[in-house]
Amino acid sequence: MTPAPIAVALDAPDLETAARWAALVTPHVSTVKVGLELYLRYGPDVIASVRGASGVSVFLDLKLHDIPNTVAGAARAVSRLRPAILTVHATGGPAMIRAAVDAAPHTQIAAVTVLTSLSEADLGSIGLTGPADDAVRRLAAMAVDAGATALVCSPNEVAAVRSEVGPGITLITPGVRPAGTDTQDQARVATPEQALADGADLLVIGRPITASPDPGATAAAVAAALRRTATPS
């Protein structure tokens, strides 16, 4: 059975827990995501630990944001770990995005548009004008022009971004919460089924799976629900 297009966020307190979660969910999902905290605590070893024997795709979510030369060096350094996806902030600008793309040719560079934790009021306070979907669309178009082949946006903007960039770009959506679960620190959310219907390619789901009593069973249930939606009887 094909794994579901879900990246499980392994925001674990320690390496052993992250590796255990990864082993439980990888029969059911395509990808596991390693974030900044886990990577800074354990370094490159975390990638091999969560990848395990399954060879699951690893999404390295470092959200690089610096001058182009520094981002190029960082992207080159982590590319030897063979992550399938590496994130950079779109607000770093086109030269920075291009530097990451050139430095890690075998890794998909995903540009993060607007963090899903930010509300409309937050955007105004940091100087991003217009509604969230306008800001996201502008950043998405710029990032794709600079060579990014994936974009990170909230489920609320995914349909507009798909319309903006066309079918060839991978759209990754955090802020995905199965129906009935807590939104926690996410301001712009949707269910997995809705996010896929709107054009998302990869859904980032963390605590609704990893904080459940049985992460493997929960991942299997979410994957099964997505398959039912994709192939209605």
C-alpha positions as CSV (number, residue, x, y, z in Angstrom):
1,M,0.0,0.0,0.0
2,T,1.4,3.4,-1.0
3,P,2.2,5.6,2.1
4,A,0.1,8.7,2.5
5,P,1.5,12.1,1.5
6,I,2.1,13.1,5.1
7,A,5.2,14.4,6.8
8,V,5.1,13.6,10.5
9,A,6.8,16.3,12.5
10,L,9.1,14.6,15.0
11,D,9.2,17.4,17.6
12,A,10.4,15.0,20.2
13,P,12.1,15.7,23.6
14,D,15.0,13.3,22.8
15,L,16.5,11.3,19.9
16,E,15.2,7.9,21.2
17,T,11.6,9.2,21.1
18,A,12.0,10.7,17.7
19,A,13.4,7.4,16.3
20,R,10.6,5.5,18.0
21,W,7.9,7.7,16.5
22,A,9.5,7.5,13.1
23,A,9.5,3.7,13.2
24,L,5.9,3.6,14.2
25,V,4.6,5.9,11.5
26,T,6.8,5.0,8.5
27,P,4.7,2.1,7.3
28,H,1.8,4.6,6.8
29,V,3.4,7.9,5.8
30,S,5.8,9.0,3.1
31,T,8.0,11.4,5.1
32,V,9.2,12.3,8.5
33,K,10.2,15.9,9.4
34,V,13.1,16.9,11.5
35,G,12.9,20.5,12.9
36,L,15.4,23.0,14.2
37,E,15.3,22.0,17.9
38,L,16.0,18.3,17.3
39,Y,18.7,19.0,14.7
40,L,20.4,21.6,17.0
41,R,20.3,19.2,19.9
42,Y,21.6,16.1,18.2
43,G,23.2,17.3,15.0
44,P,23.5,15.2,11.8
45,D,23.1,11.9,13.6
46,V,19.4,12.6,14.0
47,I,18.9,12.1,10.2
48,A,20.2,8.5,10.2
49,S,18.4,7.7,13.5
50,V,14.9,8.7,12.1
51,R,15.5,7.3,8.7
52,G,16.4,3.9,10.1
53,A,16.3,0.9,7.8
54,S,13.1,2.0,6.1
55,G,14.7,4.7,4.0
56,V,11.8,7.0,4.6
57,S,12.1,10.4,3.1
58,V,13.4,13.0,5.5
59,F,12.2,16.6,5.5
60,L,14.9,18.8,7.1
61,D,13.0,21.9,8.3
62,L,15.7,24.3,9.2
63,K,14.1,27.4,7.6
64,L,17.5,28.9,6.6
65,H,17.5,32.7,6.4
66,D,20.8,34.6,6.0
67,I,22.9,36.2,3.4
68,P,23.2,34.1,0.2
69,N,26.8,33.0,0.8
70,T,26.0,31.7,4.3
71,V,22.9,29.9,3.2
72,A,24.8,28.3,0.4
73,G,27.4,27.0,2.8
74,A,24.7,25.7,5.2
75,A,22.7,24.0,2.4
76,R,25.9,22.4,1.1
77,A,26.8,21.1,4.6
78,V,23.5,19.4,5.1
79,S,23.1,18.1,1.6
80,R,25.5,15.3,2.3
81,L,22.9,13.9,4.7
82,R,20.6,13.4,1.7
83,P,17.4,15.1,3.0
84,A,14.6,14.9,0.5
85,I,13.5,18.4,1.3
86,L,15.2,21.4,3.0
87,T,13.4,24.6,3.9
88,V,14.6,28.2,3.5
89,H,12.6,31.4,4.3
90,A,11.2,33.0,1.1
91,T,11.7,36.4,2.8
92,G,15.4,35.9,2.4
93,G,15.0,37.0,-1.2
94,P,15.7,35.5,-4.6
95,A,19.5,35.5,-4.4
96,M,19.4,33.6,-1.2
97,I,16.9,31.0,-2.5
98,R,19.0,30.6,-5.7
99,A,22.1,30.1,-3.6
100,A,20.4,27.2,-1.7
101,V,19.2,25.6,-4.9
102,D,22.6,25.7,-6.5
103,A,24.4,24.4,-3.3
104,A,22.1,21.4,-2.8
105,P,21.2,20.1,-6.3
106,H,20.0,16.7,-5.1
107,T,17.7,18.1,-2.4
108,Q,14.3,19.8,-3.0
109,I,14.5,23.4,-1.7
110,A,11.2,24.4,-0.2
111,A,10.6,28.1,0.4
112,V,8.5,29.0,3.5
113,T,6.1,31.8,2.6
114,V,4.3,32.9,5.7
115,L,4.4,30.9,9.0
116,T,1.1,29.3,9.9
117,S,1.4,30.7,13.4
118,L,1.0,34.3,12.1
119,S,-2.4,36.0,12.0
120,E,-3.4,38.9,9.8
121,A,-2.6,41.3,12.6
122,D,0.9,39.8,12.9
123,L,1.6,40.3,9.2
124,G,0.8,44.0,9.5
125,S,3.1,44.4,12.5
126,I,6.1,42.9,10.6
127,G,5.5,44.9,7.5
128,L,3.9,42.3,5.1
129,T,1.2,44.3,3.4
130,G,-2.1,43.0,2.3
131,P,-4.1,39.9,3.3
132,A,-2.2,36.8,4.1
133,D,-3.1,35.1,0.8
134,D,-1.8,38.1,-1.2
135,A,1.5,38.1,0.8
136,V,1.8,34.3,0.3
137,R,1.2,34.5,-3.4
138,R,3.8,37.2,-3.9
139,L,6.4,35.3,-2.0
140,A,5.5,32.1,-3.7
141,A,5.9,33.6,-7.2
142,M,9.2,35.1,-6.3
143,A,10.6,31.9,-4.8
144,V,9.6,29.8,-7.8
145,D,11.2,32.4,-10.1
146,A,14.4,32.0,-8.0
147,G,14.5,28.2,-8.5
148,A,12.5,26.8,-5.5
149,T,10.6,23.6,-6.6
150,A,8.5,23.4,-3.4
151,L,6.6,25.9,-1.3
152,V,5.4,25.9,2.3
153,C,2.0,27.6,2.9
154,S,-1.0,27.2,5.1
155,P,-4.0,25.3,4.0
156,N,-5.9,28.6,3.7
157,E,-3.7,29.8,0.9
158,V,-2.9,26.5,-0.9
159,A,-5.6,26.9,-3.6
160,A,-4.5,30.4,-4.4
161,V,-0.8,29.4,-4.5
162,R,-1.6,26.4,-6.8
163,S,-3.3,28.8,-9.1
164,E,-0.3,31.2,-9.0
165,V,2.5,28.7,-9.6
166,G,0.8,25.9,-11.6
167,P,1.0,22.1,-11.3
168,G,4.8,21.5,-11.3
169,I,5.6,22.9,-7.8
170,T,5.3,20.8,-4.7
171,L,3.0,22.5,-2.1
172,I,3.6,21.6,1.5
173,T,1.0,22.5,4.1
174,P,1.6,22.7,7.8
175,G,-1.3,23.7,10.0
176,V,-3.1,20.5,9.1
177,R,-5.3,19.1,11.9
178,P,-7.7,16.1,11.7
179,A,-11.2,17.1,12.5
180,G,-11.9,17.4,16.2
181,T,-8.3,18.1,17.3
182,D,-6.8,21.1,19.0
183,T,-5.4,23.9,16.7
184,Q,-2.7,24.6,19.4
185,D,-0.3,27.3,18.1
186,Q,-1.5,27.3,14.5
187,A,-3.6,30.3,13.4
188,R,-4.5,29.1,9.8
189,V,-5.6,25.4,9.7
190,A,-7.6,22.9,7.8
191,T,-8.3,19.1,7.8
192,P,-6.1,16.8,5.9
193,E,-8.9,16.0,3.4
194,Q,-9.6,19.7,2.7
195,A,-5.9,20.5,2.3
196,L,-5.5,17.8,-0.3
197,A,-8.7,18.8,-2.1
198,D,-7.4,22.3,-2.4
199,G,-4.1,21.2,-4.1
200,A,-1.6,20.3,-1.4
201,D,1.0,17.6,-2.2
202,L,2.4,17.0,1.3
203,L,0.7,17.5,4.6
204,V,2.7,18.3,7.8
205,I,1.0,16.8,10.9
206,G,2.8,16.6,14.2
207,R,1.2,16.5,17.6
208,P,-2.2,15.1,16.5
209,I,-0.2,12.0,15.6
210,T,2.8,12.0,17.9
211,A,0.9,13.0,21.1
212,S,-1.7,10.3,20.6
213,P,-1.5,7.2,22.8
214,D,-0.5,5.1,19.7
215,P,1.2,7.2,17.0
216,G,1.3,4.3,14.6
217,A,-2.4,3.6,14.8
218,T,-3.2,7.3,14.5
219,A,-1.0,7.7,11.4
220,A,-2.7,4.6,9.9
221,A,-6.1,6.0,10.6
222,V,-5.3,9.4,9.0
223,A,-3.8,7.7,6.0
224,A,-6.8,5.5,5.6
225,A,-9.2,8.5,5.7
226,L,-7.2,10.2,3.0
227,R,-7.3,7.1,0.8
228,R,-11.1,7.0,1.2
229,T,-11.4,10.6,0.2
230,A,-9.1,10.1,-2.8
231,T,-11.1,7.0,-4.0
232,P,-14.7,7.4,-3.0
233,S,-16.8,4.3,-3.3
